[in-house]
Amino acid sequence: MATQHKSIALPLALAYAALIVYASLYPFADWRDQGIAPWAYLAAPWPKYWTAFDLGINVVGYMPLGFLAAIAVIRNRPAVGVVHAVLRATAVGAAIAFAMETLQSYLPARIPSNVDLGLNIAGALAGAVLAAVLERLGAVAHWHRTRSNWFVDDSRGGLVLLALWPIALLFPAAVSFGLGQVFERLEAGIADWLVDTPFIDWMPVREFELEPLVPGVELLCVMLGALVPCLLGFLVTRSVARRAILLPTILLAGVAASALSAALSYGPPHAWAWLSLPVQIGIAAALFIGVLLLGAPRRFCAALLLIALVVHLSLLNQAPESAYFAQTLATWEQGRFIRFHGLAQWLGWVWPFATLAYVLAVLSRRAPAAPAQ
């Protein structure tokens, strides 16, 4: 049965590669040709100005990519051996790093650097070596066995979504756990695209202003937002006992990510300012409902998850964005998170819809899912 599992390392590696591309090429504007070879930076001298943070982040930033790429090779192509897995993962990291630094030659806001390239490659190598060490120690095989015991065979998509959920919470939202609030942004974006075109007259005009959610509806949104990943976890978990462990773990991860988001956005003293009474009650209600559903069949959990997602997105998109959005955006854009905030925000927008697609795919399968034991 264990061989039926598909490794989640590959989709996570691809997701992390997308993060690197975003972080390296942000803000994707004002592209221009400087009239020199884009790889001329390779012969540049050591930079005059550098910080320990810049050096460290260039190494640490590529370590997860090397780690995940090596794990993906080890799990999907065990015949190549650990050494070849390290070499392949390092080569992937080097190729991406070279491409990113080379493309930065065309961006006025970015400066390509041979030092950054070397540090990126070193980070990918360090991550790949760590994966090889863990493989030698049996940790990777142990995780594979643990996953086989805990999760169903077709759990890869669900596990990837669960792993991305706390990251999606890092960008502040108008409502706690309120991912997928896209209506206002989508409306404004479409209007910008259609301006100065005849099609702007086809766009319906909204005759009402979006109003902040009343406490009762906010509580419901918080409860649904916290319950959705729990139901997703139930969907891929084998037994009631494991669901009982996973339930508080998911909720604690969401609370921790929300606190970190508040601390990064508004300062450490405000890390728990978001935890108002409606939010506390909503989390407690999600925990209570989750306990009641511990023994529910997988397909029932999938159907309930589908309903929860639709209701959550419907309610959430009737509210405006957070009043602190502009302040938060300015804070992140002026700080060290300039290349991260946009990706976290996009992930927060897309995550519920990706989960919706995953649940629909699960429900469309003909084979009935066994209930939790």
C-alpha positions in Angstrom: 0.0 0.0 0.0 2.8 2.4 0.8 4.0 2.4 -2.8 0.7 3.9 -3.9 1.5 7.2 -2.3 2.8 10.0 -4.5 5.4 12.2 -2.9 4.3 15.7 -1.9 7.9 16.9 -2.3 7.6 17.6 -6.0 4.5 19.9 -5.9 6.0 21.6 -2.8 9.3 22.1 -4.7 7.4 23.6 -7.6 5.4 25.9 -5.3 8.7 27.0 -3.6 10.3 27.6 -7.0 7.4 29.9 -7.9 8.1 31.7 -4.6 11.7 32.2 -5.6 10.7 33.5 -9.0 8.3 36.0 -7.5 10.8 37.1 -4.8 13.6 37.5 -7.4 11.7 39.4 -10.1 9.3 41.5 -8.0 7.9 44.1 -9.0 7.9 42.8 -12.6 7.9 46.3 -13.9 10.0 48.7 -16.1 11.9 46.0 -17.9 14.8 47.5 -20.0 17.9 46.5 -21.9 21.1 48.1 -20.4 23.1 47.3 -23.6 25.4 44.8 -21.9 25.3 41.1 -21.7 22.8 39.9 -19.1 25.5 37.6 -17.6 28.1 40.4 -17.3 27.6 40.3 -13.5 29.5 37.0 -13.4 32.8 38.9 -13.7 31.8 41.7 -11.3 34.0 42.4 -8.2 32.9 41.8 -4.7 30.1 44.3 -3.8 31.1 47.3 -1.7 28.0 47.2 0.4 26.5 44.0 1.9 24.9 42.9 5.2 24.9 39.6 7.1 21.1 39.5 6.5 21.6 39.6 2.7 24.2 36.9 2.8 22.2 34.7 5.1 18.9 35.1 3.3 20.5 34.1 0.0 21.7 30.8 1.5 18.6 30.1 3.6 16.2 31.1 0.8 17.4 28.3 -1.5 17.8 25.5 1.2 14.1 24.5 1.0 14.3 24.2 -2.8 17.4 22.0 -2.6 15.9 19.9 0.2 12.5 19.4 -1.6 14.1 18.7 -5.0 16.4 16.1 -3.5 13.5 14.4 -1.6 11.5 14.4 -4.8 14.3 12.7 -6.7 14.9 10.2 -3.9 11.3 9.2 -3.6 10.3 9.3 -7.3 13.6 7.9 -8.7 15.2 5.8 -6.0 17.4 3.9 -8.5 19.6 7.1 -9.2 21.1 7.0 -5.7 21.5 9.6 -3.0 24.6 11.2 -4.5 22.9 11.7 -7.9 19.8 13.1 -6.1 22.0 15.7 -4.4 23.7 16.6 -7.7 20.4 16.9 -9.5 18.8 19.0 -6.8 21.8 21.3 -6.7 21.8 21.6 -10.5 18.1 22.6 -10.4 18.8 25.2 -7.8 21.8 26.5 -9.7 19.8 26.8 -12.9 17.0 28.7 -11.3 19.4 31.0 -9.5 21.3 31.7 -12.7 18.1 32.4 -14.5 16.9 34.8 -11.8 20.1 36.7 -11.5 20.4 37.0 -15.3 16.8 38.3 -15.6 17.5 40.8 -12.9 19.8 42.5 -15.4 16.7 43.8 -17.1 15.0 45.2 -14.0 16.0 48.6 -12.7 14.9 47.8 -9.2 17.1 44.8 -8.9 20.9 44.3 -9.1 22.3 40.9 -10.3 25.1 39.6 -8.2 27.6 36.8 -8.6 27.9 36.6 -4.9 24.1 36.1 -4.6 24.4 33.4 -7.3 27.1 31.6 -5.4 25.2 31.8 -2.1 22.0 30.6 -3.7 23.8 27.5 -5.1 25.4 26.9 -1.7 22.0 27.0 -0.1 20.5 24.6 -2.6 23.5 22.3 -2.0 23.1 22.5 1.7 19.4 21.7 1.5 20.1 18.7 -0.8 22.8 17.4 1.5 20.5 17.7 4.5 17.9 15.6 2.6 20.6 13.0 1.8 21.6 12.9 5.5 18.0 12.4 6.6 17.7 9.7 3.9 20.7 7.9 5.2 19.4 8.1 8.8 16.1 6.6 7.7 14.1 9.8 8.5 12.6 10.0 4.9 11.6 6.4 5.0 10.1 6.9 8.4 8.0 9.8 7.1 6.9 7.7 4.2 5.7 4.9 6.6 4.1 7.4 8.9 2.3 9.0 6.0 1.1 5.6 4.8 -0.3 4.9 8.3 -1.9 8.3 8.8 -3.1 9.4 5.4 -5.0 7.7 2.5 -3.4 6.8 -0.7 -4.7 9.8 -2.8 -3.8 12.4 -0.1 -1.0 14.3 -1.9 -3.2 17.2 -3.1 -4.8 17.6 0.3 -1.5 17.5 2.1 0.0 20.1 -0.1 -3.0 22.4 0.5 -2.7 21.8 4.2 1.0 22.7 4.1 0.2 25.9 2.2 -2.7 27.1 4.5 -0.6 28.6 7.3 1.6 30.5 4.7 -1.6 31.8 3.1 -2.6 33.3 6.5 0.6 35.4 6.7 -0.9 38.3 4.8 -3.4 40.2 6.9 -7.1 39.7 6.0 -10.2 41.7 6.9 -11.6 38.7 8.8 -9.4 36.1 10.7 -8.9 33.0 8.6 -10.8 34.9 5.8 -9.0 33.6 2.7 -10.4 34.1 -0.8 -11.7 37.7 -0.3 -11.3 38.7 -4.0 -14.6 40.3 -5.1 -13.6 43.9 -4.4 -10.1 43.5 -6.0 -11.5 41.6 -8.9 -14.1 44.3 -9.5 -11.5 47.0 -9.5 -9.1 45.0 -11.6 -11.7 44.4 -14.3 -12.7 48.0 -14.3 -9.1 49.1 -14.8 -8.7 46.7 -17.7 -11.8 47.9 -19.4 -11.3 51.6 -18.9 -11.1 53.6 -22.1 -12.8 50.8 -24.0 -16.4 50.4 -25.2 -16.7 47.3 -22.9 -16.6 49.4 -19.8 -20.3 50.2 -20.3 -21.1 46.4 -20.2 -19.8 46.2 -16.6 -22.6 46.2 -14.1 -22.5 49.0 -11.6 -22.7 48.0 -7.9 -25.4 50.3 -6.3 -24.3 49.5 -2.7 -21.2 49.9 -0.7 -19.6 46.8 0.9 -20.3 46.9 4.6 -18.1 45.4 7.4 -19.5 42.2 8.8 -21.6 42.3 11.9 -20.1 40.4 14.8 -22.5 37.4 14.3 -21.6 37.0 10.6 -17.9 37.6 11.4 -18.1 34.8 14.0 -19.6 32.5 11.4 -16.9 33.4 8.8 -14.1 32.7 11.4 -15.7 29.4 12.3 -16.0 28.4 8.6 -12.5 29.6 7.8 -11.1 27.6 10.7 -13.3 24.5 10.0 -12.4 24.3 6.3 -8.7 23.1 6.7 -9.9 20.7 9.5 -12.4 19.1 7.2 -9.7 18.9 4.5 -7.5 17.1 7.0 -10.3 14.7 7.8 -10.6 14.1 4.1 -7.1 12.6 3.9 -6.7 11.1 7.3 -7.3 7.3 7.9 -8.7 7.0 11.4 -10.7 8.8 14.1 -7.7 8.7 16.5 -5.5 10.5 14.0 -8.2 13.0 13.2 -8.4 13.8 16.9 -4.7 14.6 16.9 -4.8 16.5 13.6 -7.8 18.7 14.5 -6.1 20.8 17.3 -2.8 20.7 15.4 -4.4 22.5 12.4 -6.1 25.0 14.5 -3.0 25.8 16.5 -1.1 26.2 13.2 -3.7 28.7 12.0 -3.6 30.7 15.3 0.2 30.8 15.2 0.3 31.9 11.6 -2.3 34.7 12.3 -0.3 35.8 15.3 2.9 35.9 13.3 1.1 37.9 10.5 -0.1 40.5 13.0 3.4 40.7 14.6 5.1 41.2 11.2 2.4 43.8 10.1 1.7 45.9 13.1 4.6 45.0 15.5 5.1 42.3 18.2 3.0 44.1 20.8 -0.1 43.7 18.5 0.5 40.0 17.8 -2.8 39.0 19.5 -4.8 42.1 18.7 -6.8 40.1 16.1 -8.0 37.6 18.7 -11.2 39.3 19.5 -14.2 37.7 21.2 -16.0 36.7 18.0 -12.7 35.2 16.7 -12.3 33.2 19.9 -15.8 31.9 19.8 -15.5 31.1 16.1 -12.3 29.0 16.8 -14.0 27.3 19.7 -17.0 26.5 17.5 -14.8 25.1 14.8 -13.1 22.9 17.3 -16.5 21.7 18.7 -17.9 20.9 15.3 -14.7 19.2 14.4 -15.0 16.9 17.4 -18.5 16.0 16.4 -17.3 15.1 12.9 -14.3 13.0 14.0 -16.1 9.8 12.9 -17.8 11.1 9.8 -17.2 9.3 6.5 -14.8 10.9 4.1 -17.3 11.7 1.4 -19.6 13.3 3.9 -16.6 15.4 5.1 -16.0 16.3 1.4 -19.6 17.4 0.9 -19.6 19.4 4.1 -16.3 21.0 3.1 -17.8 22.0 -0.2 -20.8 23.7 1.5 -18.5 25.4 4.1 -16.3 26.8 1.3 -19.1 28.2 -0.7 -20.9 29.8 2.3 -17.6 31.2 3.6 -16.6 32.7 0.3 -20.1 34.1 -0.2 -20.2 35.8 3.2 -16.6 37.0 3.1 -16.9 38.7 -0.3 -19.7 40.9 1.0 -17.3 42.7 3.2 -14.7 45.3 2.3 -11.0 44.9 2.7 -9.4 45.6 6.0 -9.2 49.2 7.0 -5.5 48.6 7.8 -4.8 47.3 4.3 -3.1 50.4 3.0 -1.0 50.8 6.1 0.0 47.2 6.1 0.9 47.2 2.4 3.1 50.3 2.9 4.8 48.6 5.9 5.6 45.4 4.0 6.6 47.2 0.8 9.1 49.4 2.7 10.6 46.6 4.7 12.3 43.3 4.1 9.1 41.6 3.1 8.8 43.6 -0.2 9.3 40.4 -2.2 7.1 38.2 -0.1 3.9 40.1 0.7 2.5 39.8 -2.8 2.9 36.1 -3.1 1.4 35.5 0.4 -1.5 37.6 -0.6 -2.0 35.8 -3.9 -1.8 32.5 -2.0 -4.5 33.7 0.3 -6.7 34.6 -2.6 -6.2 31.4 -4.5 -6.1 28.8 -1.7 -9.9 28.4 -1.1 -10.5 28.0 -4.9 -7.8 25.5 -5.2 -9.3 23.6 -2.3 -12.7 23.9 -3.9 -11.3 22.3 -7.1 -9.6 19.5 -5.1 -12.8 18.7 -3.2 -14.8 18.6 -6.4 -12.2 16.2 -7.8 -12.6 14.0 -4.8 -16.4 14.0 -5.0 -16.3 13.2 -8.7 -14.4 9.9 -8.2 -16.5 6.9 -8.7 -14.9 4.7 -6.1 -16.7 5.1 -2.7 -14.4 6.3 0.1 -14.2 4.2 3.2 -15.4 5.8 6.4 -13.0 6.6 9.2 -12.2 3.8 11.5 
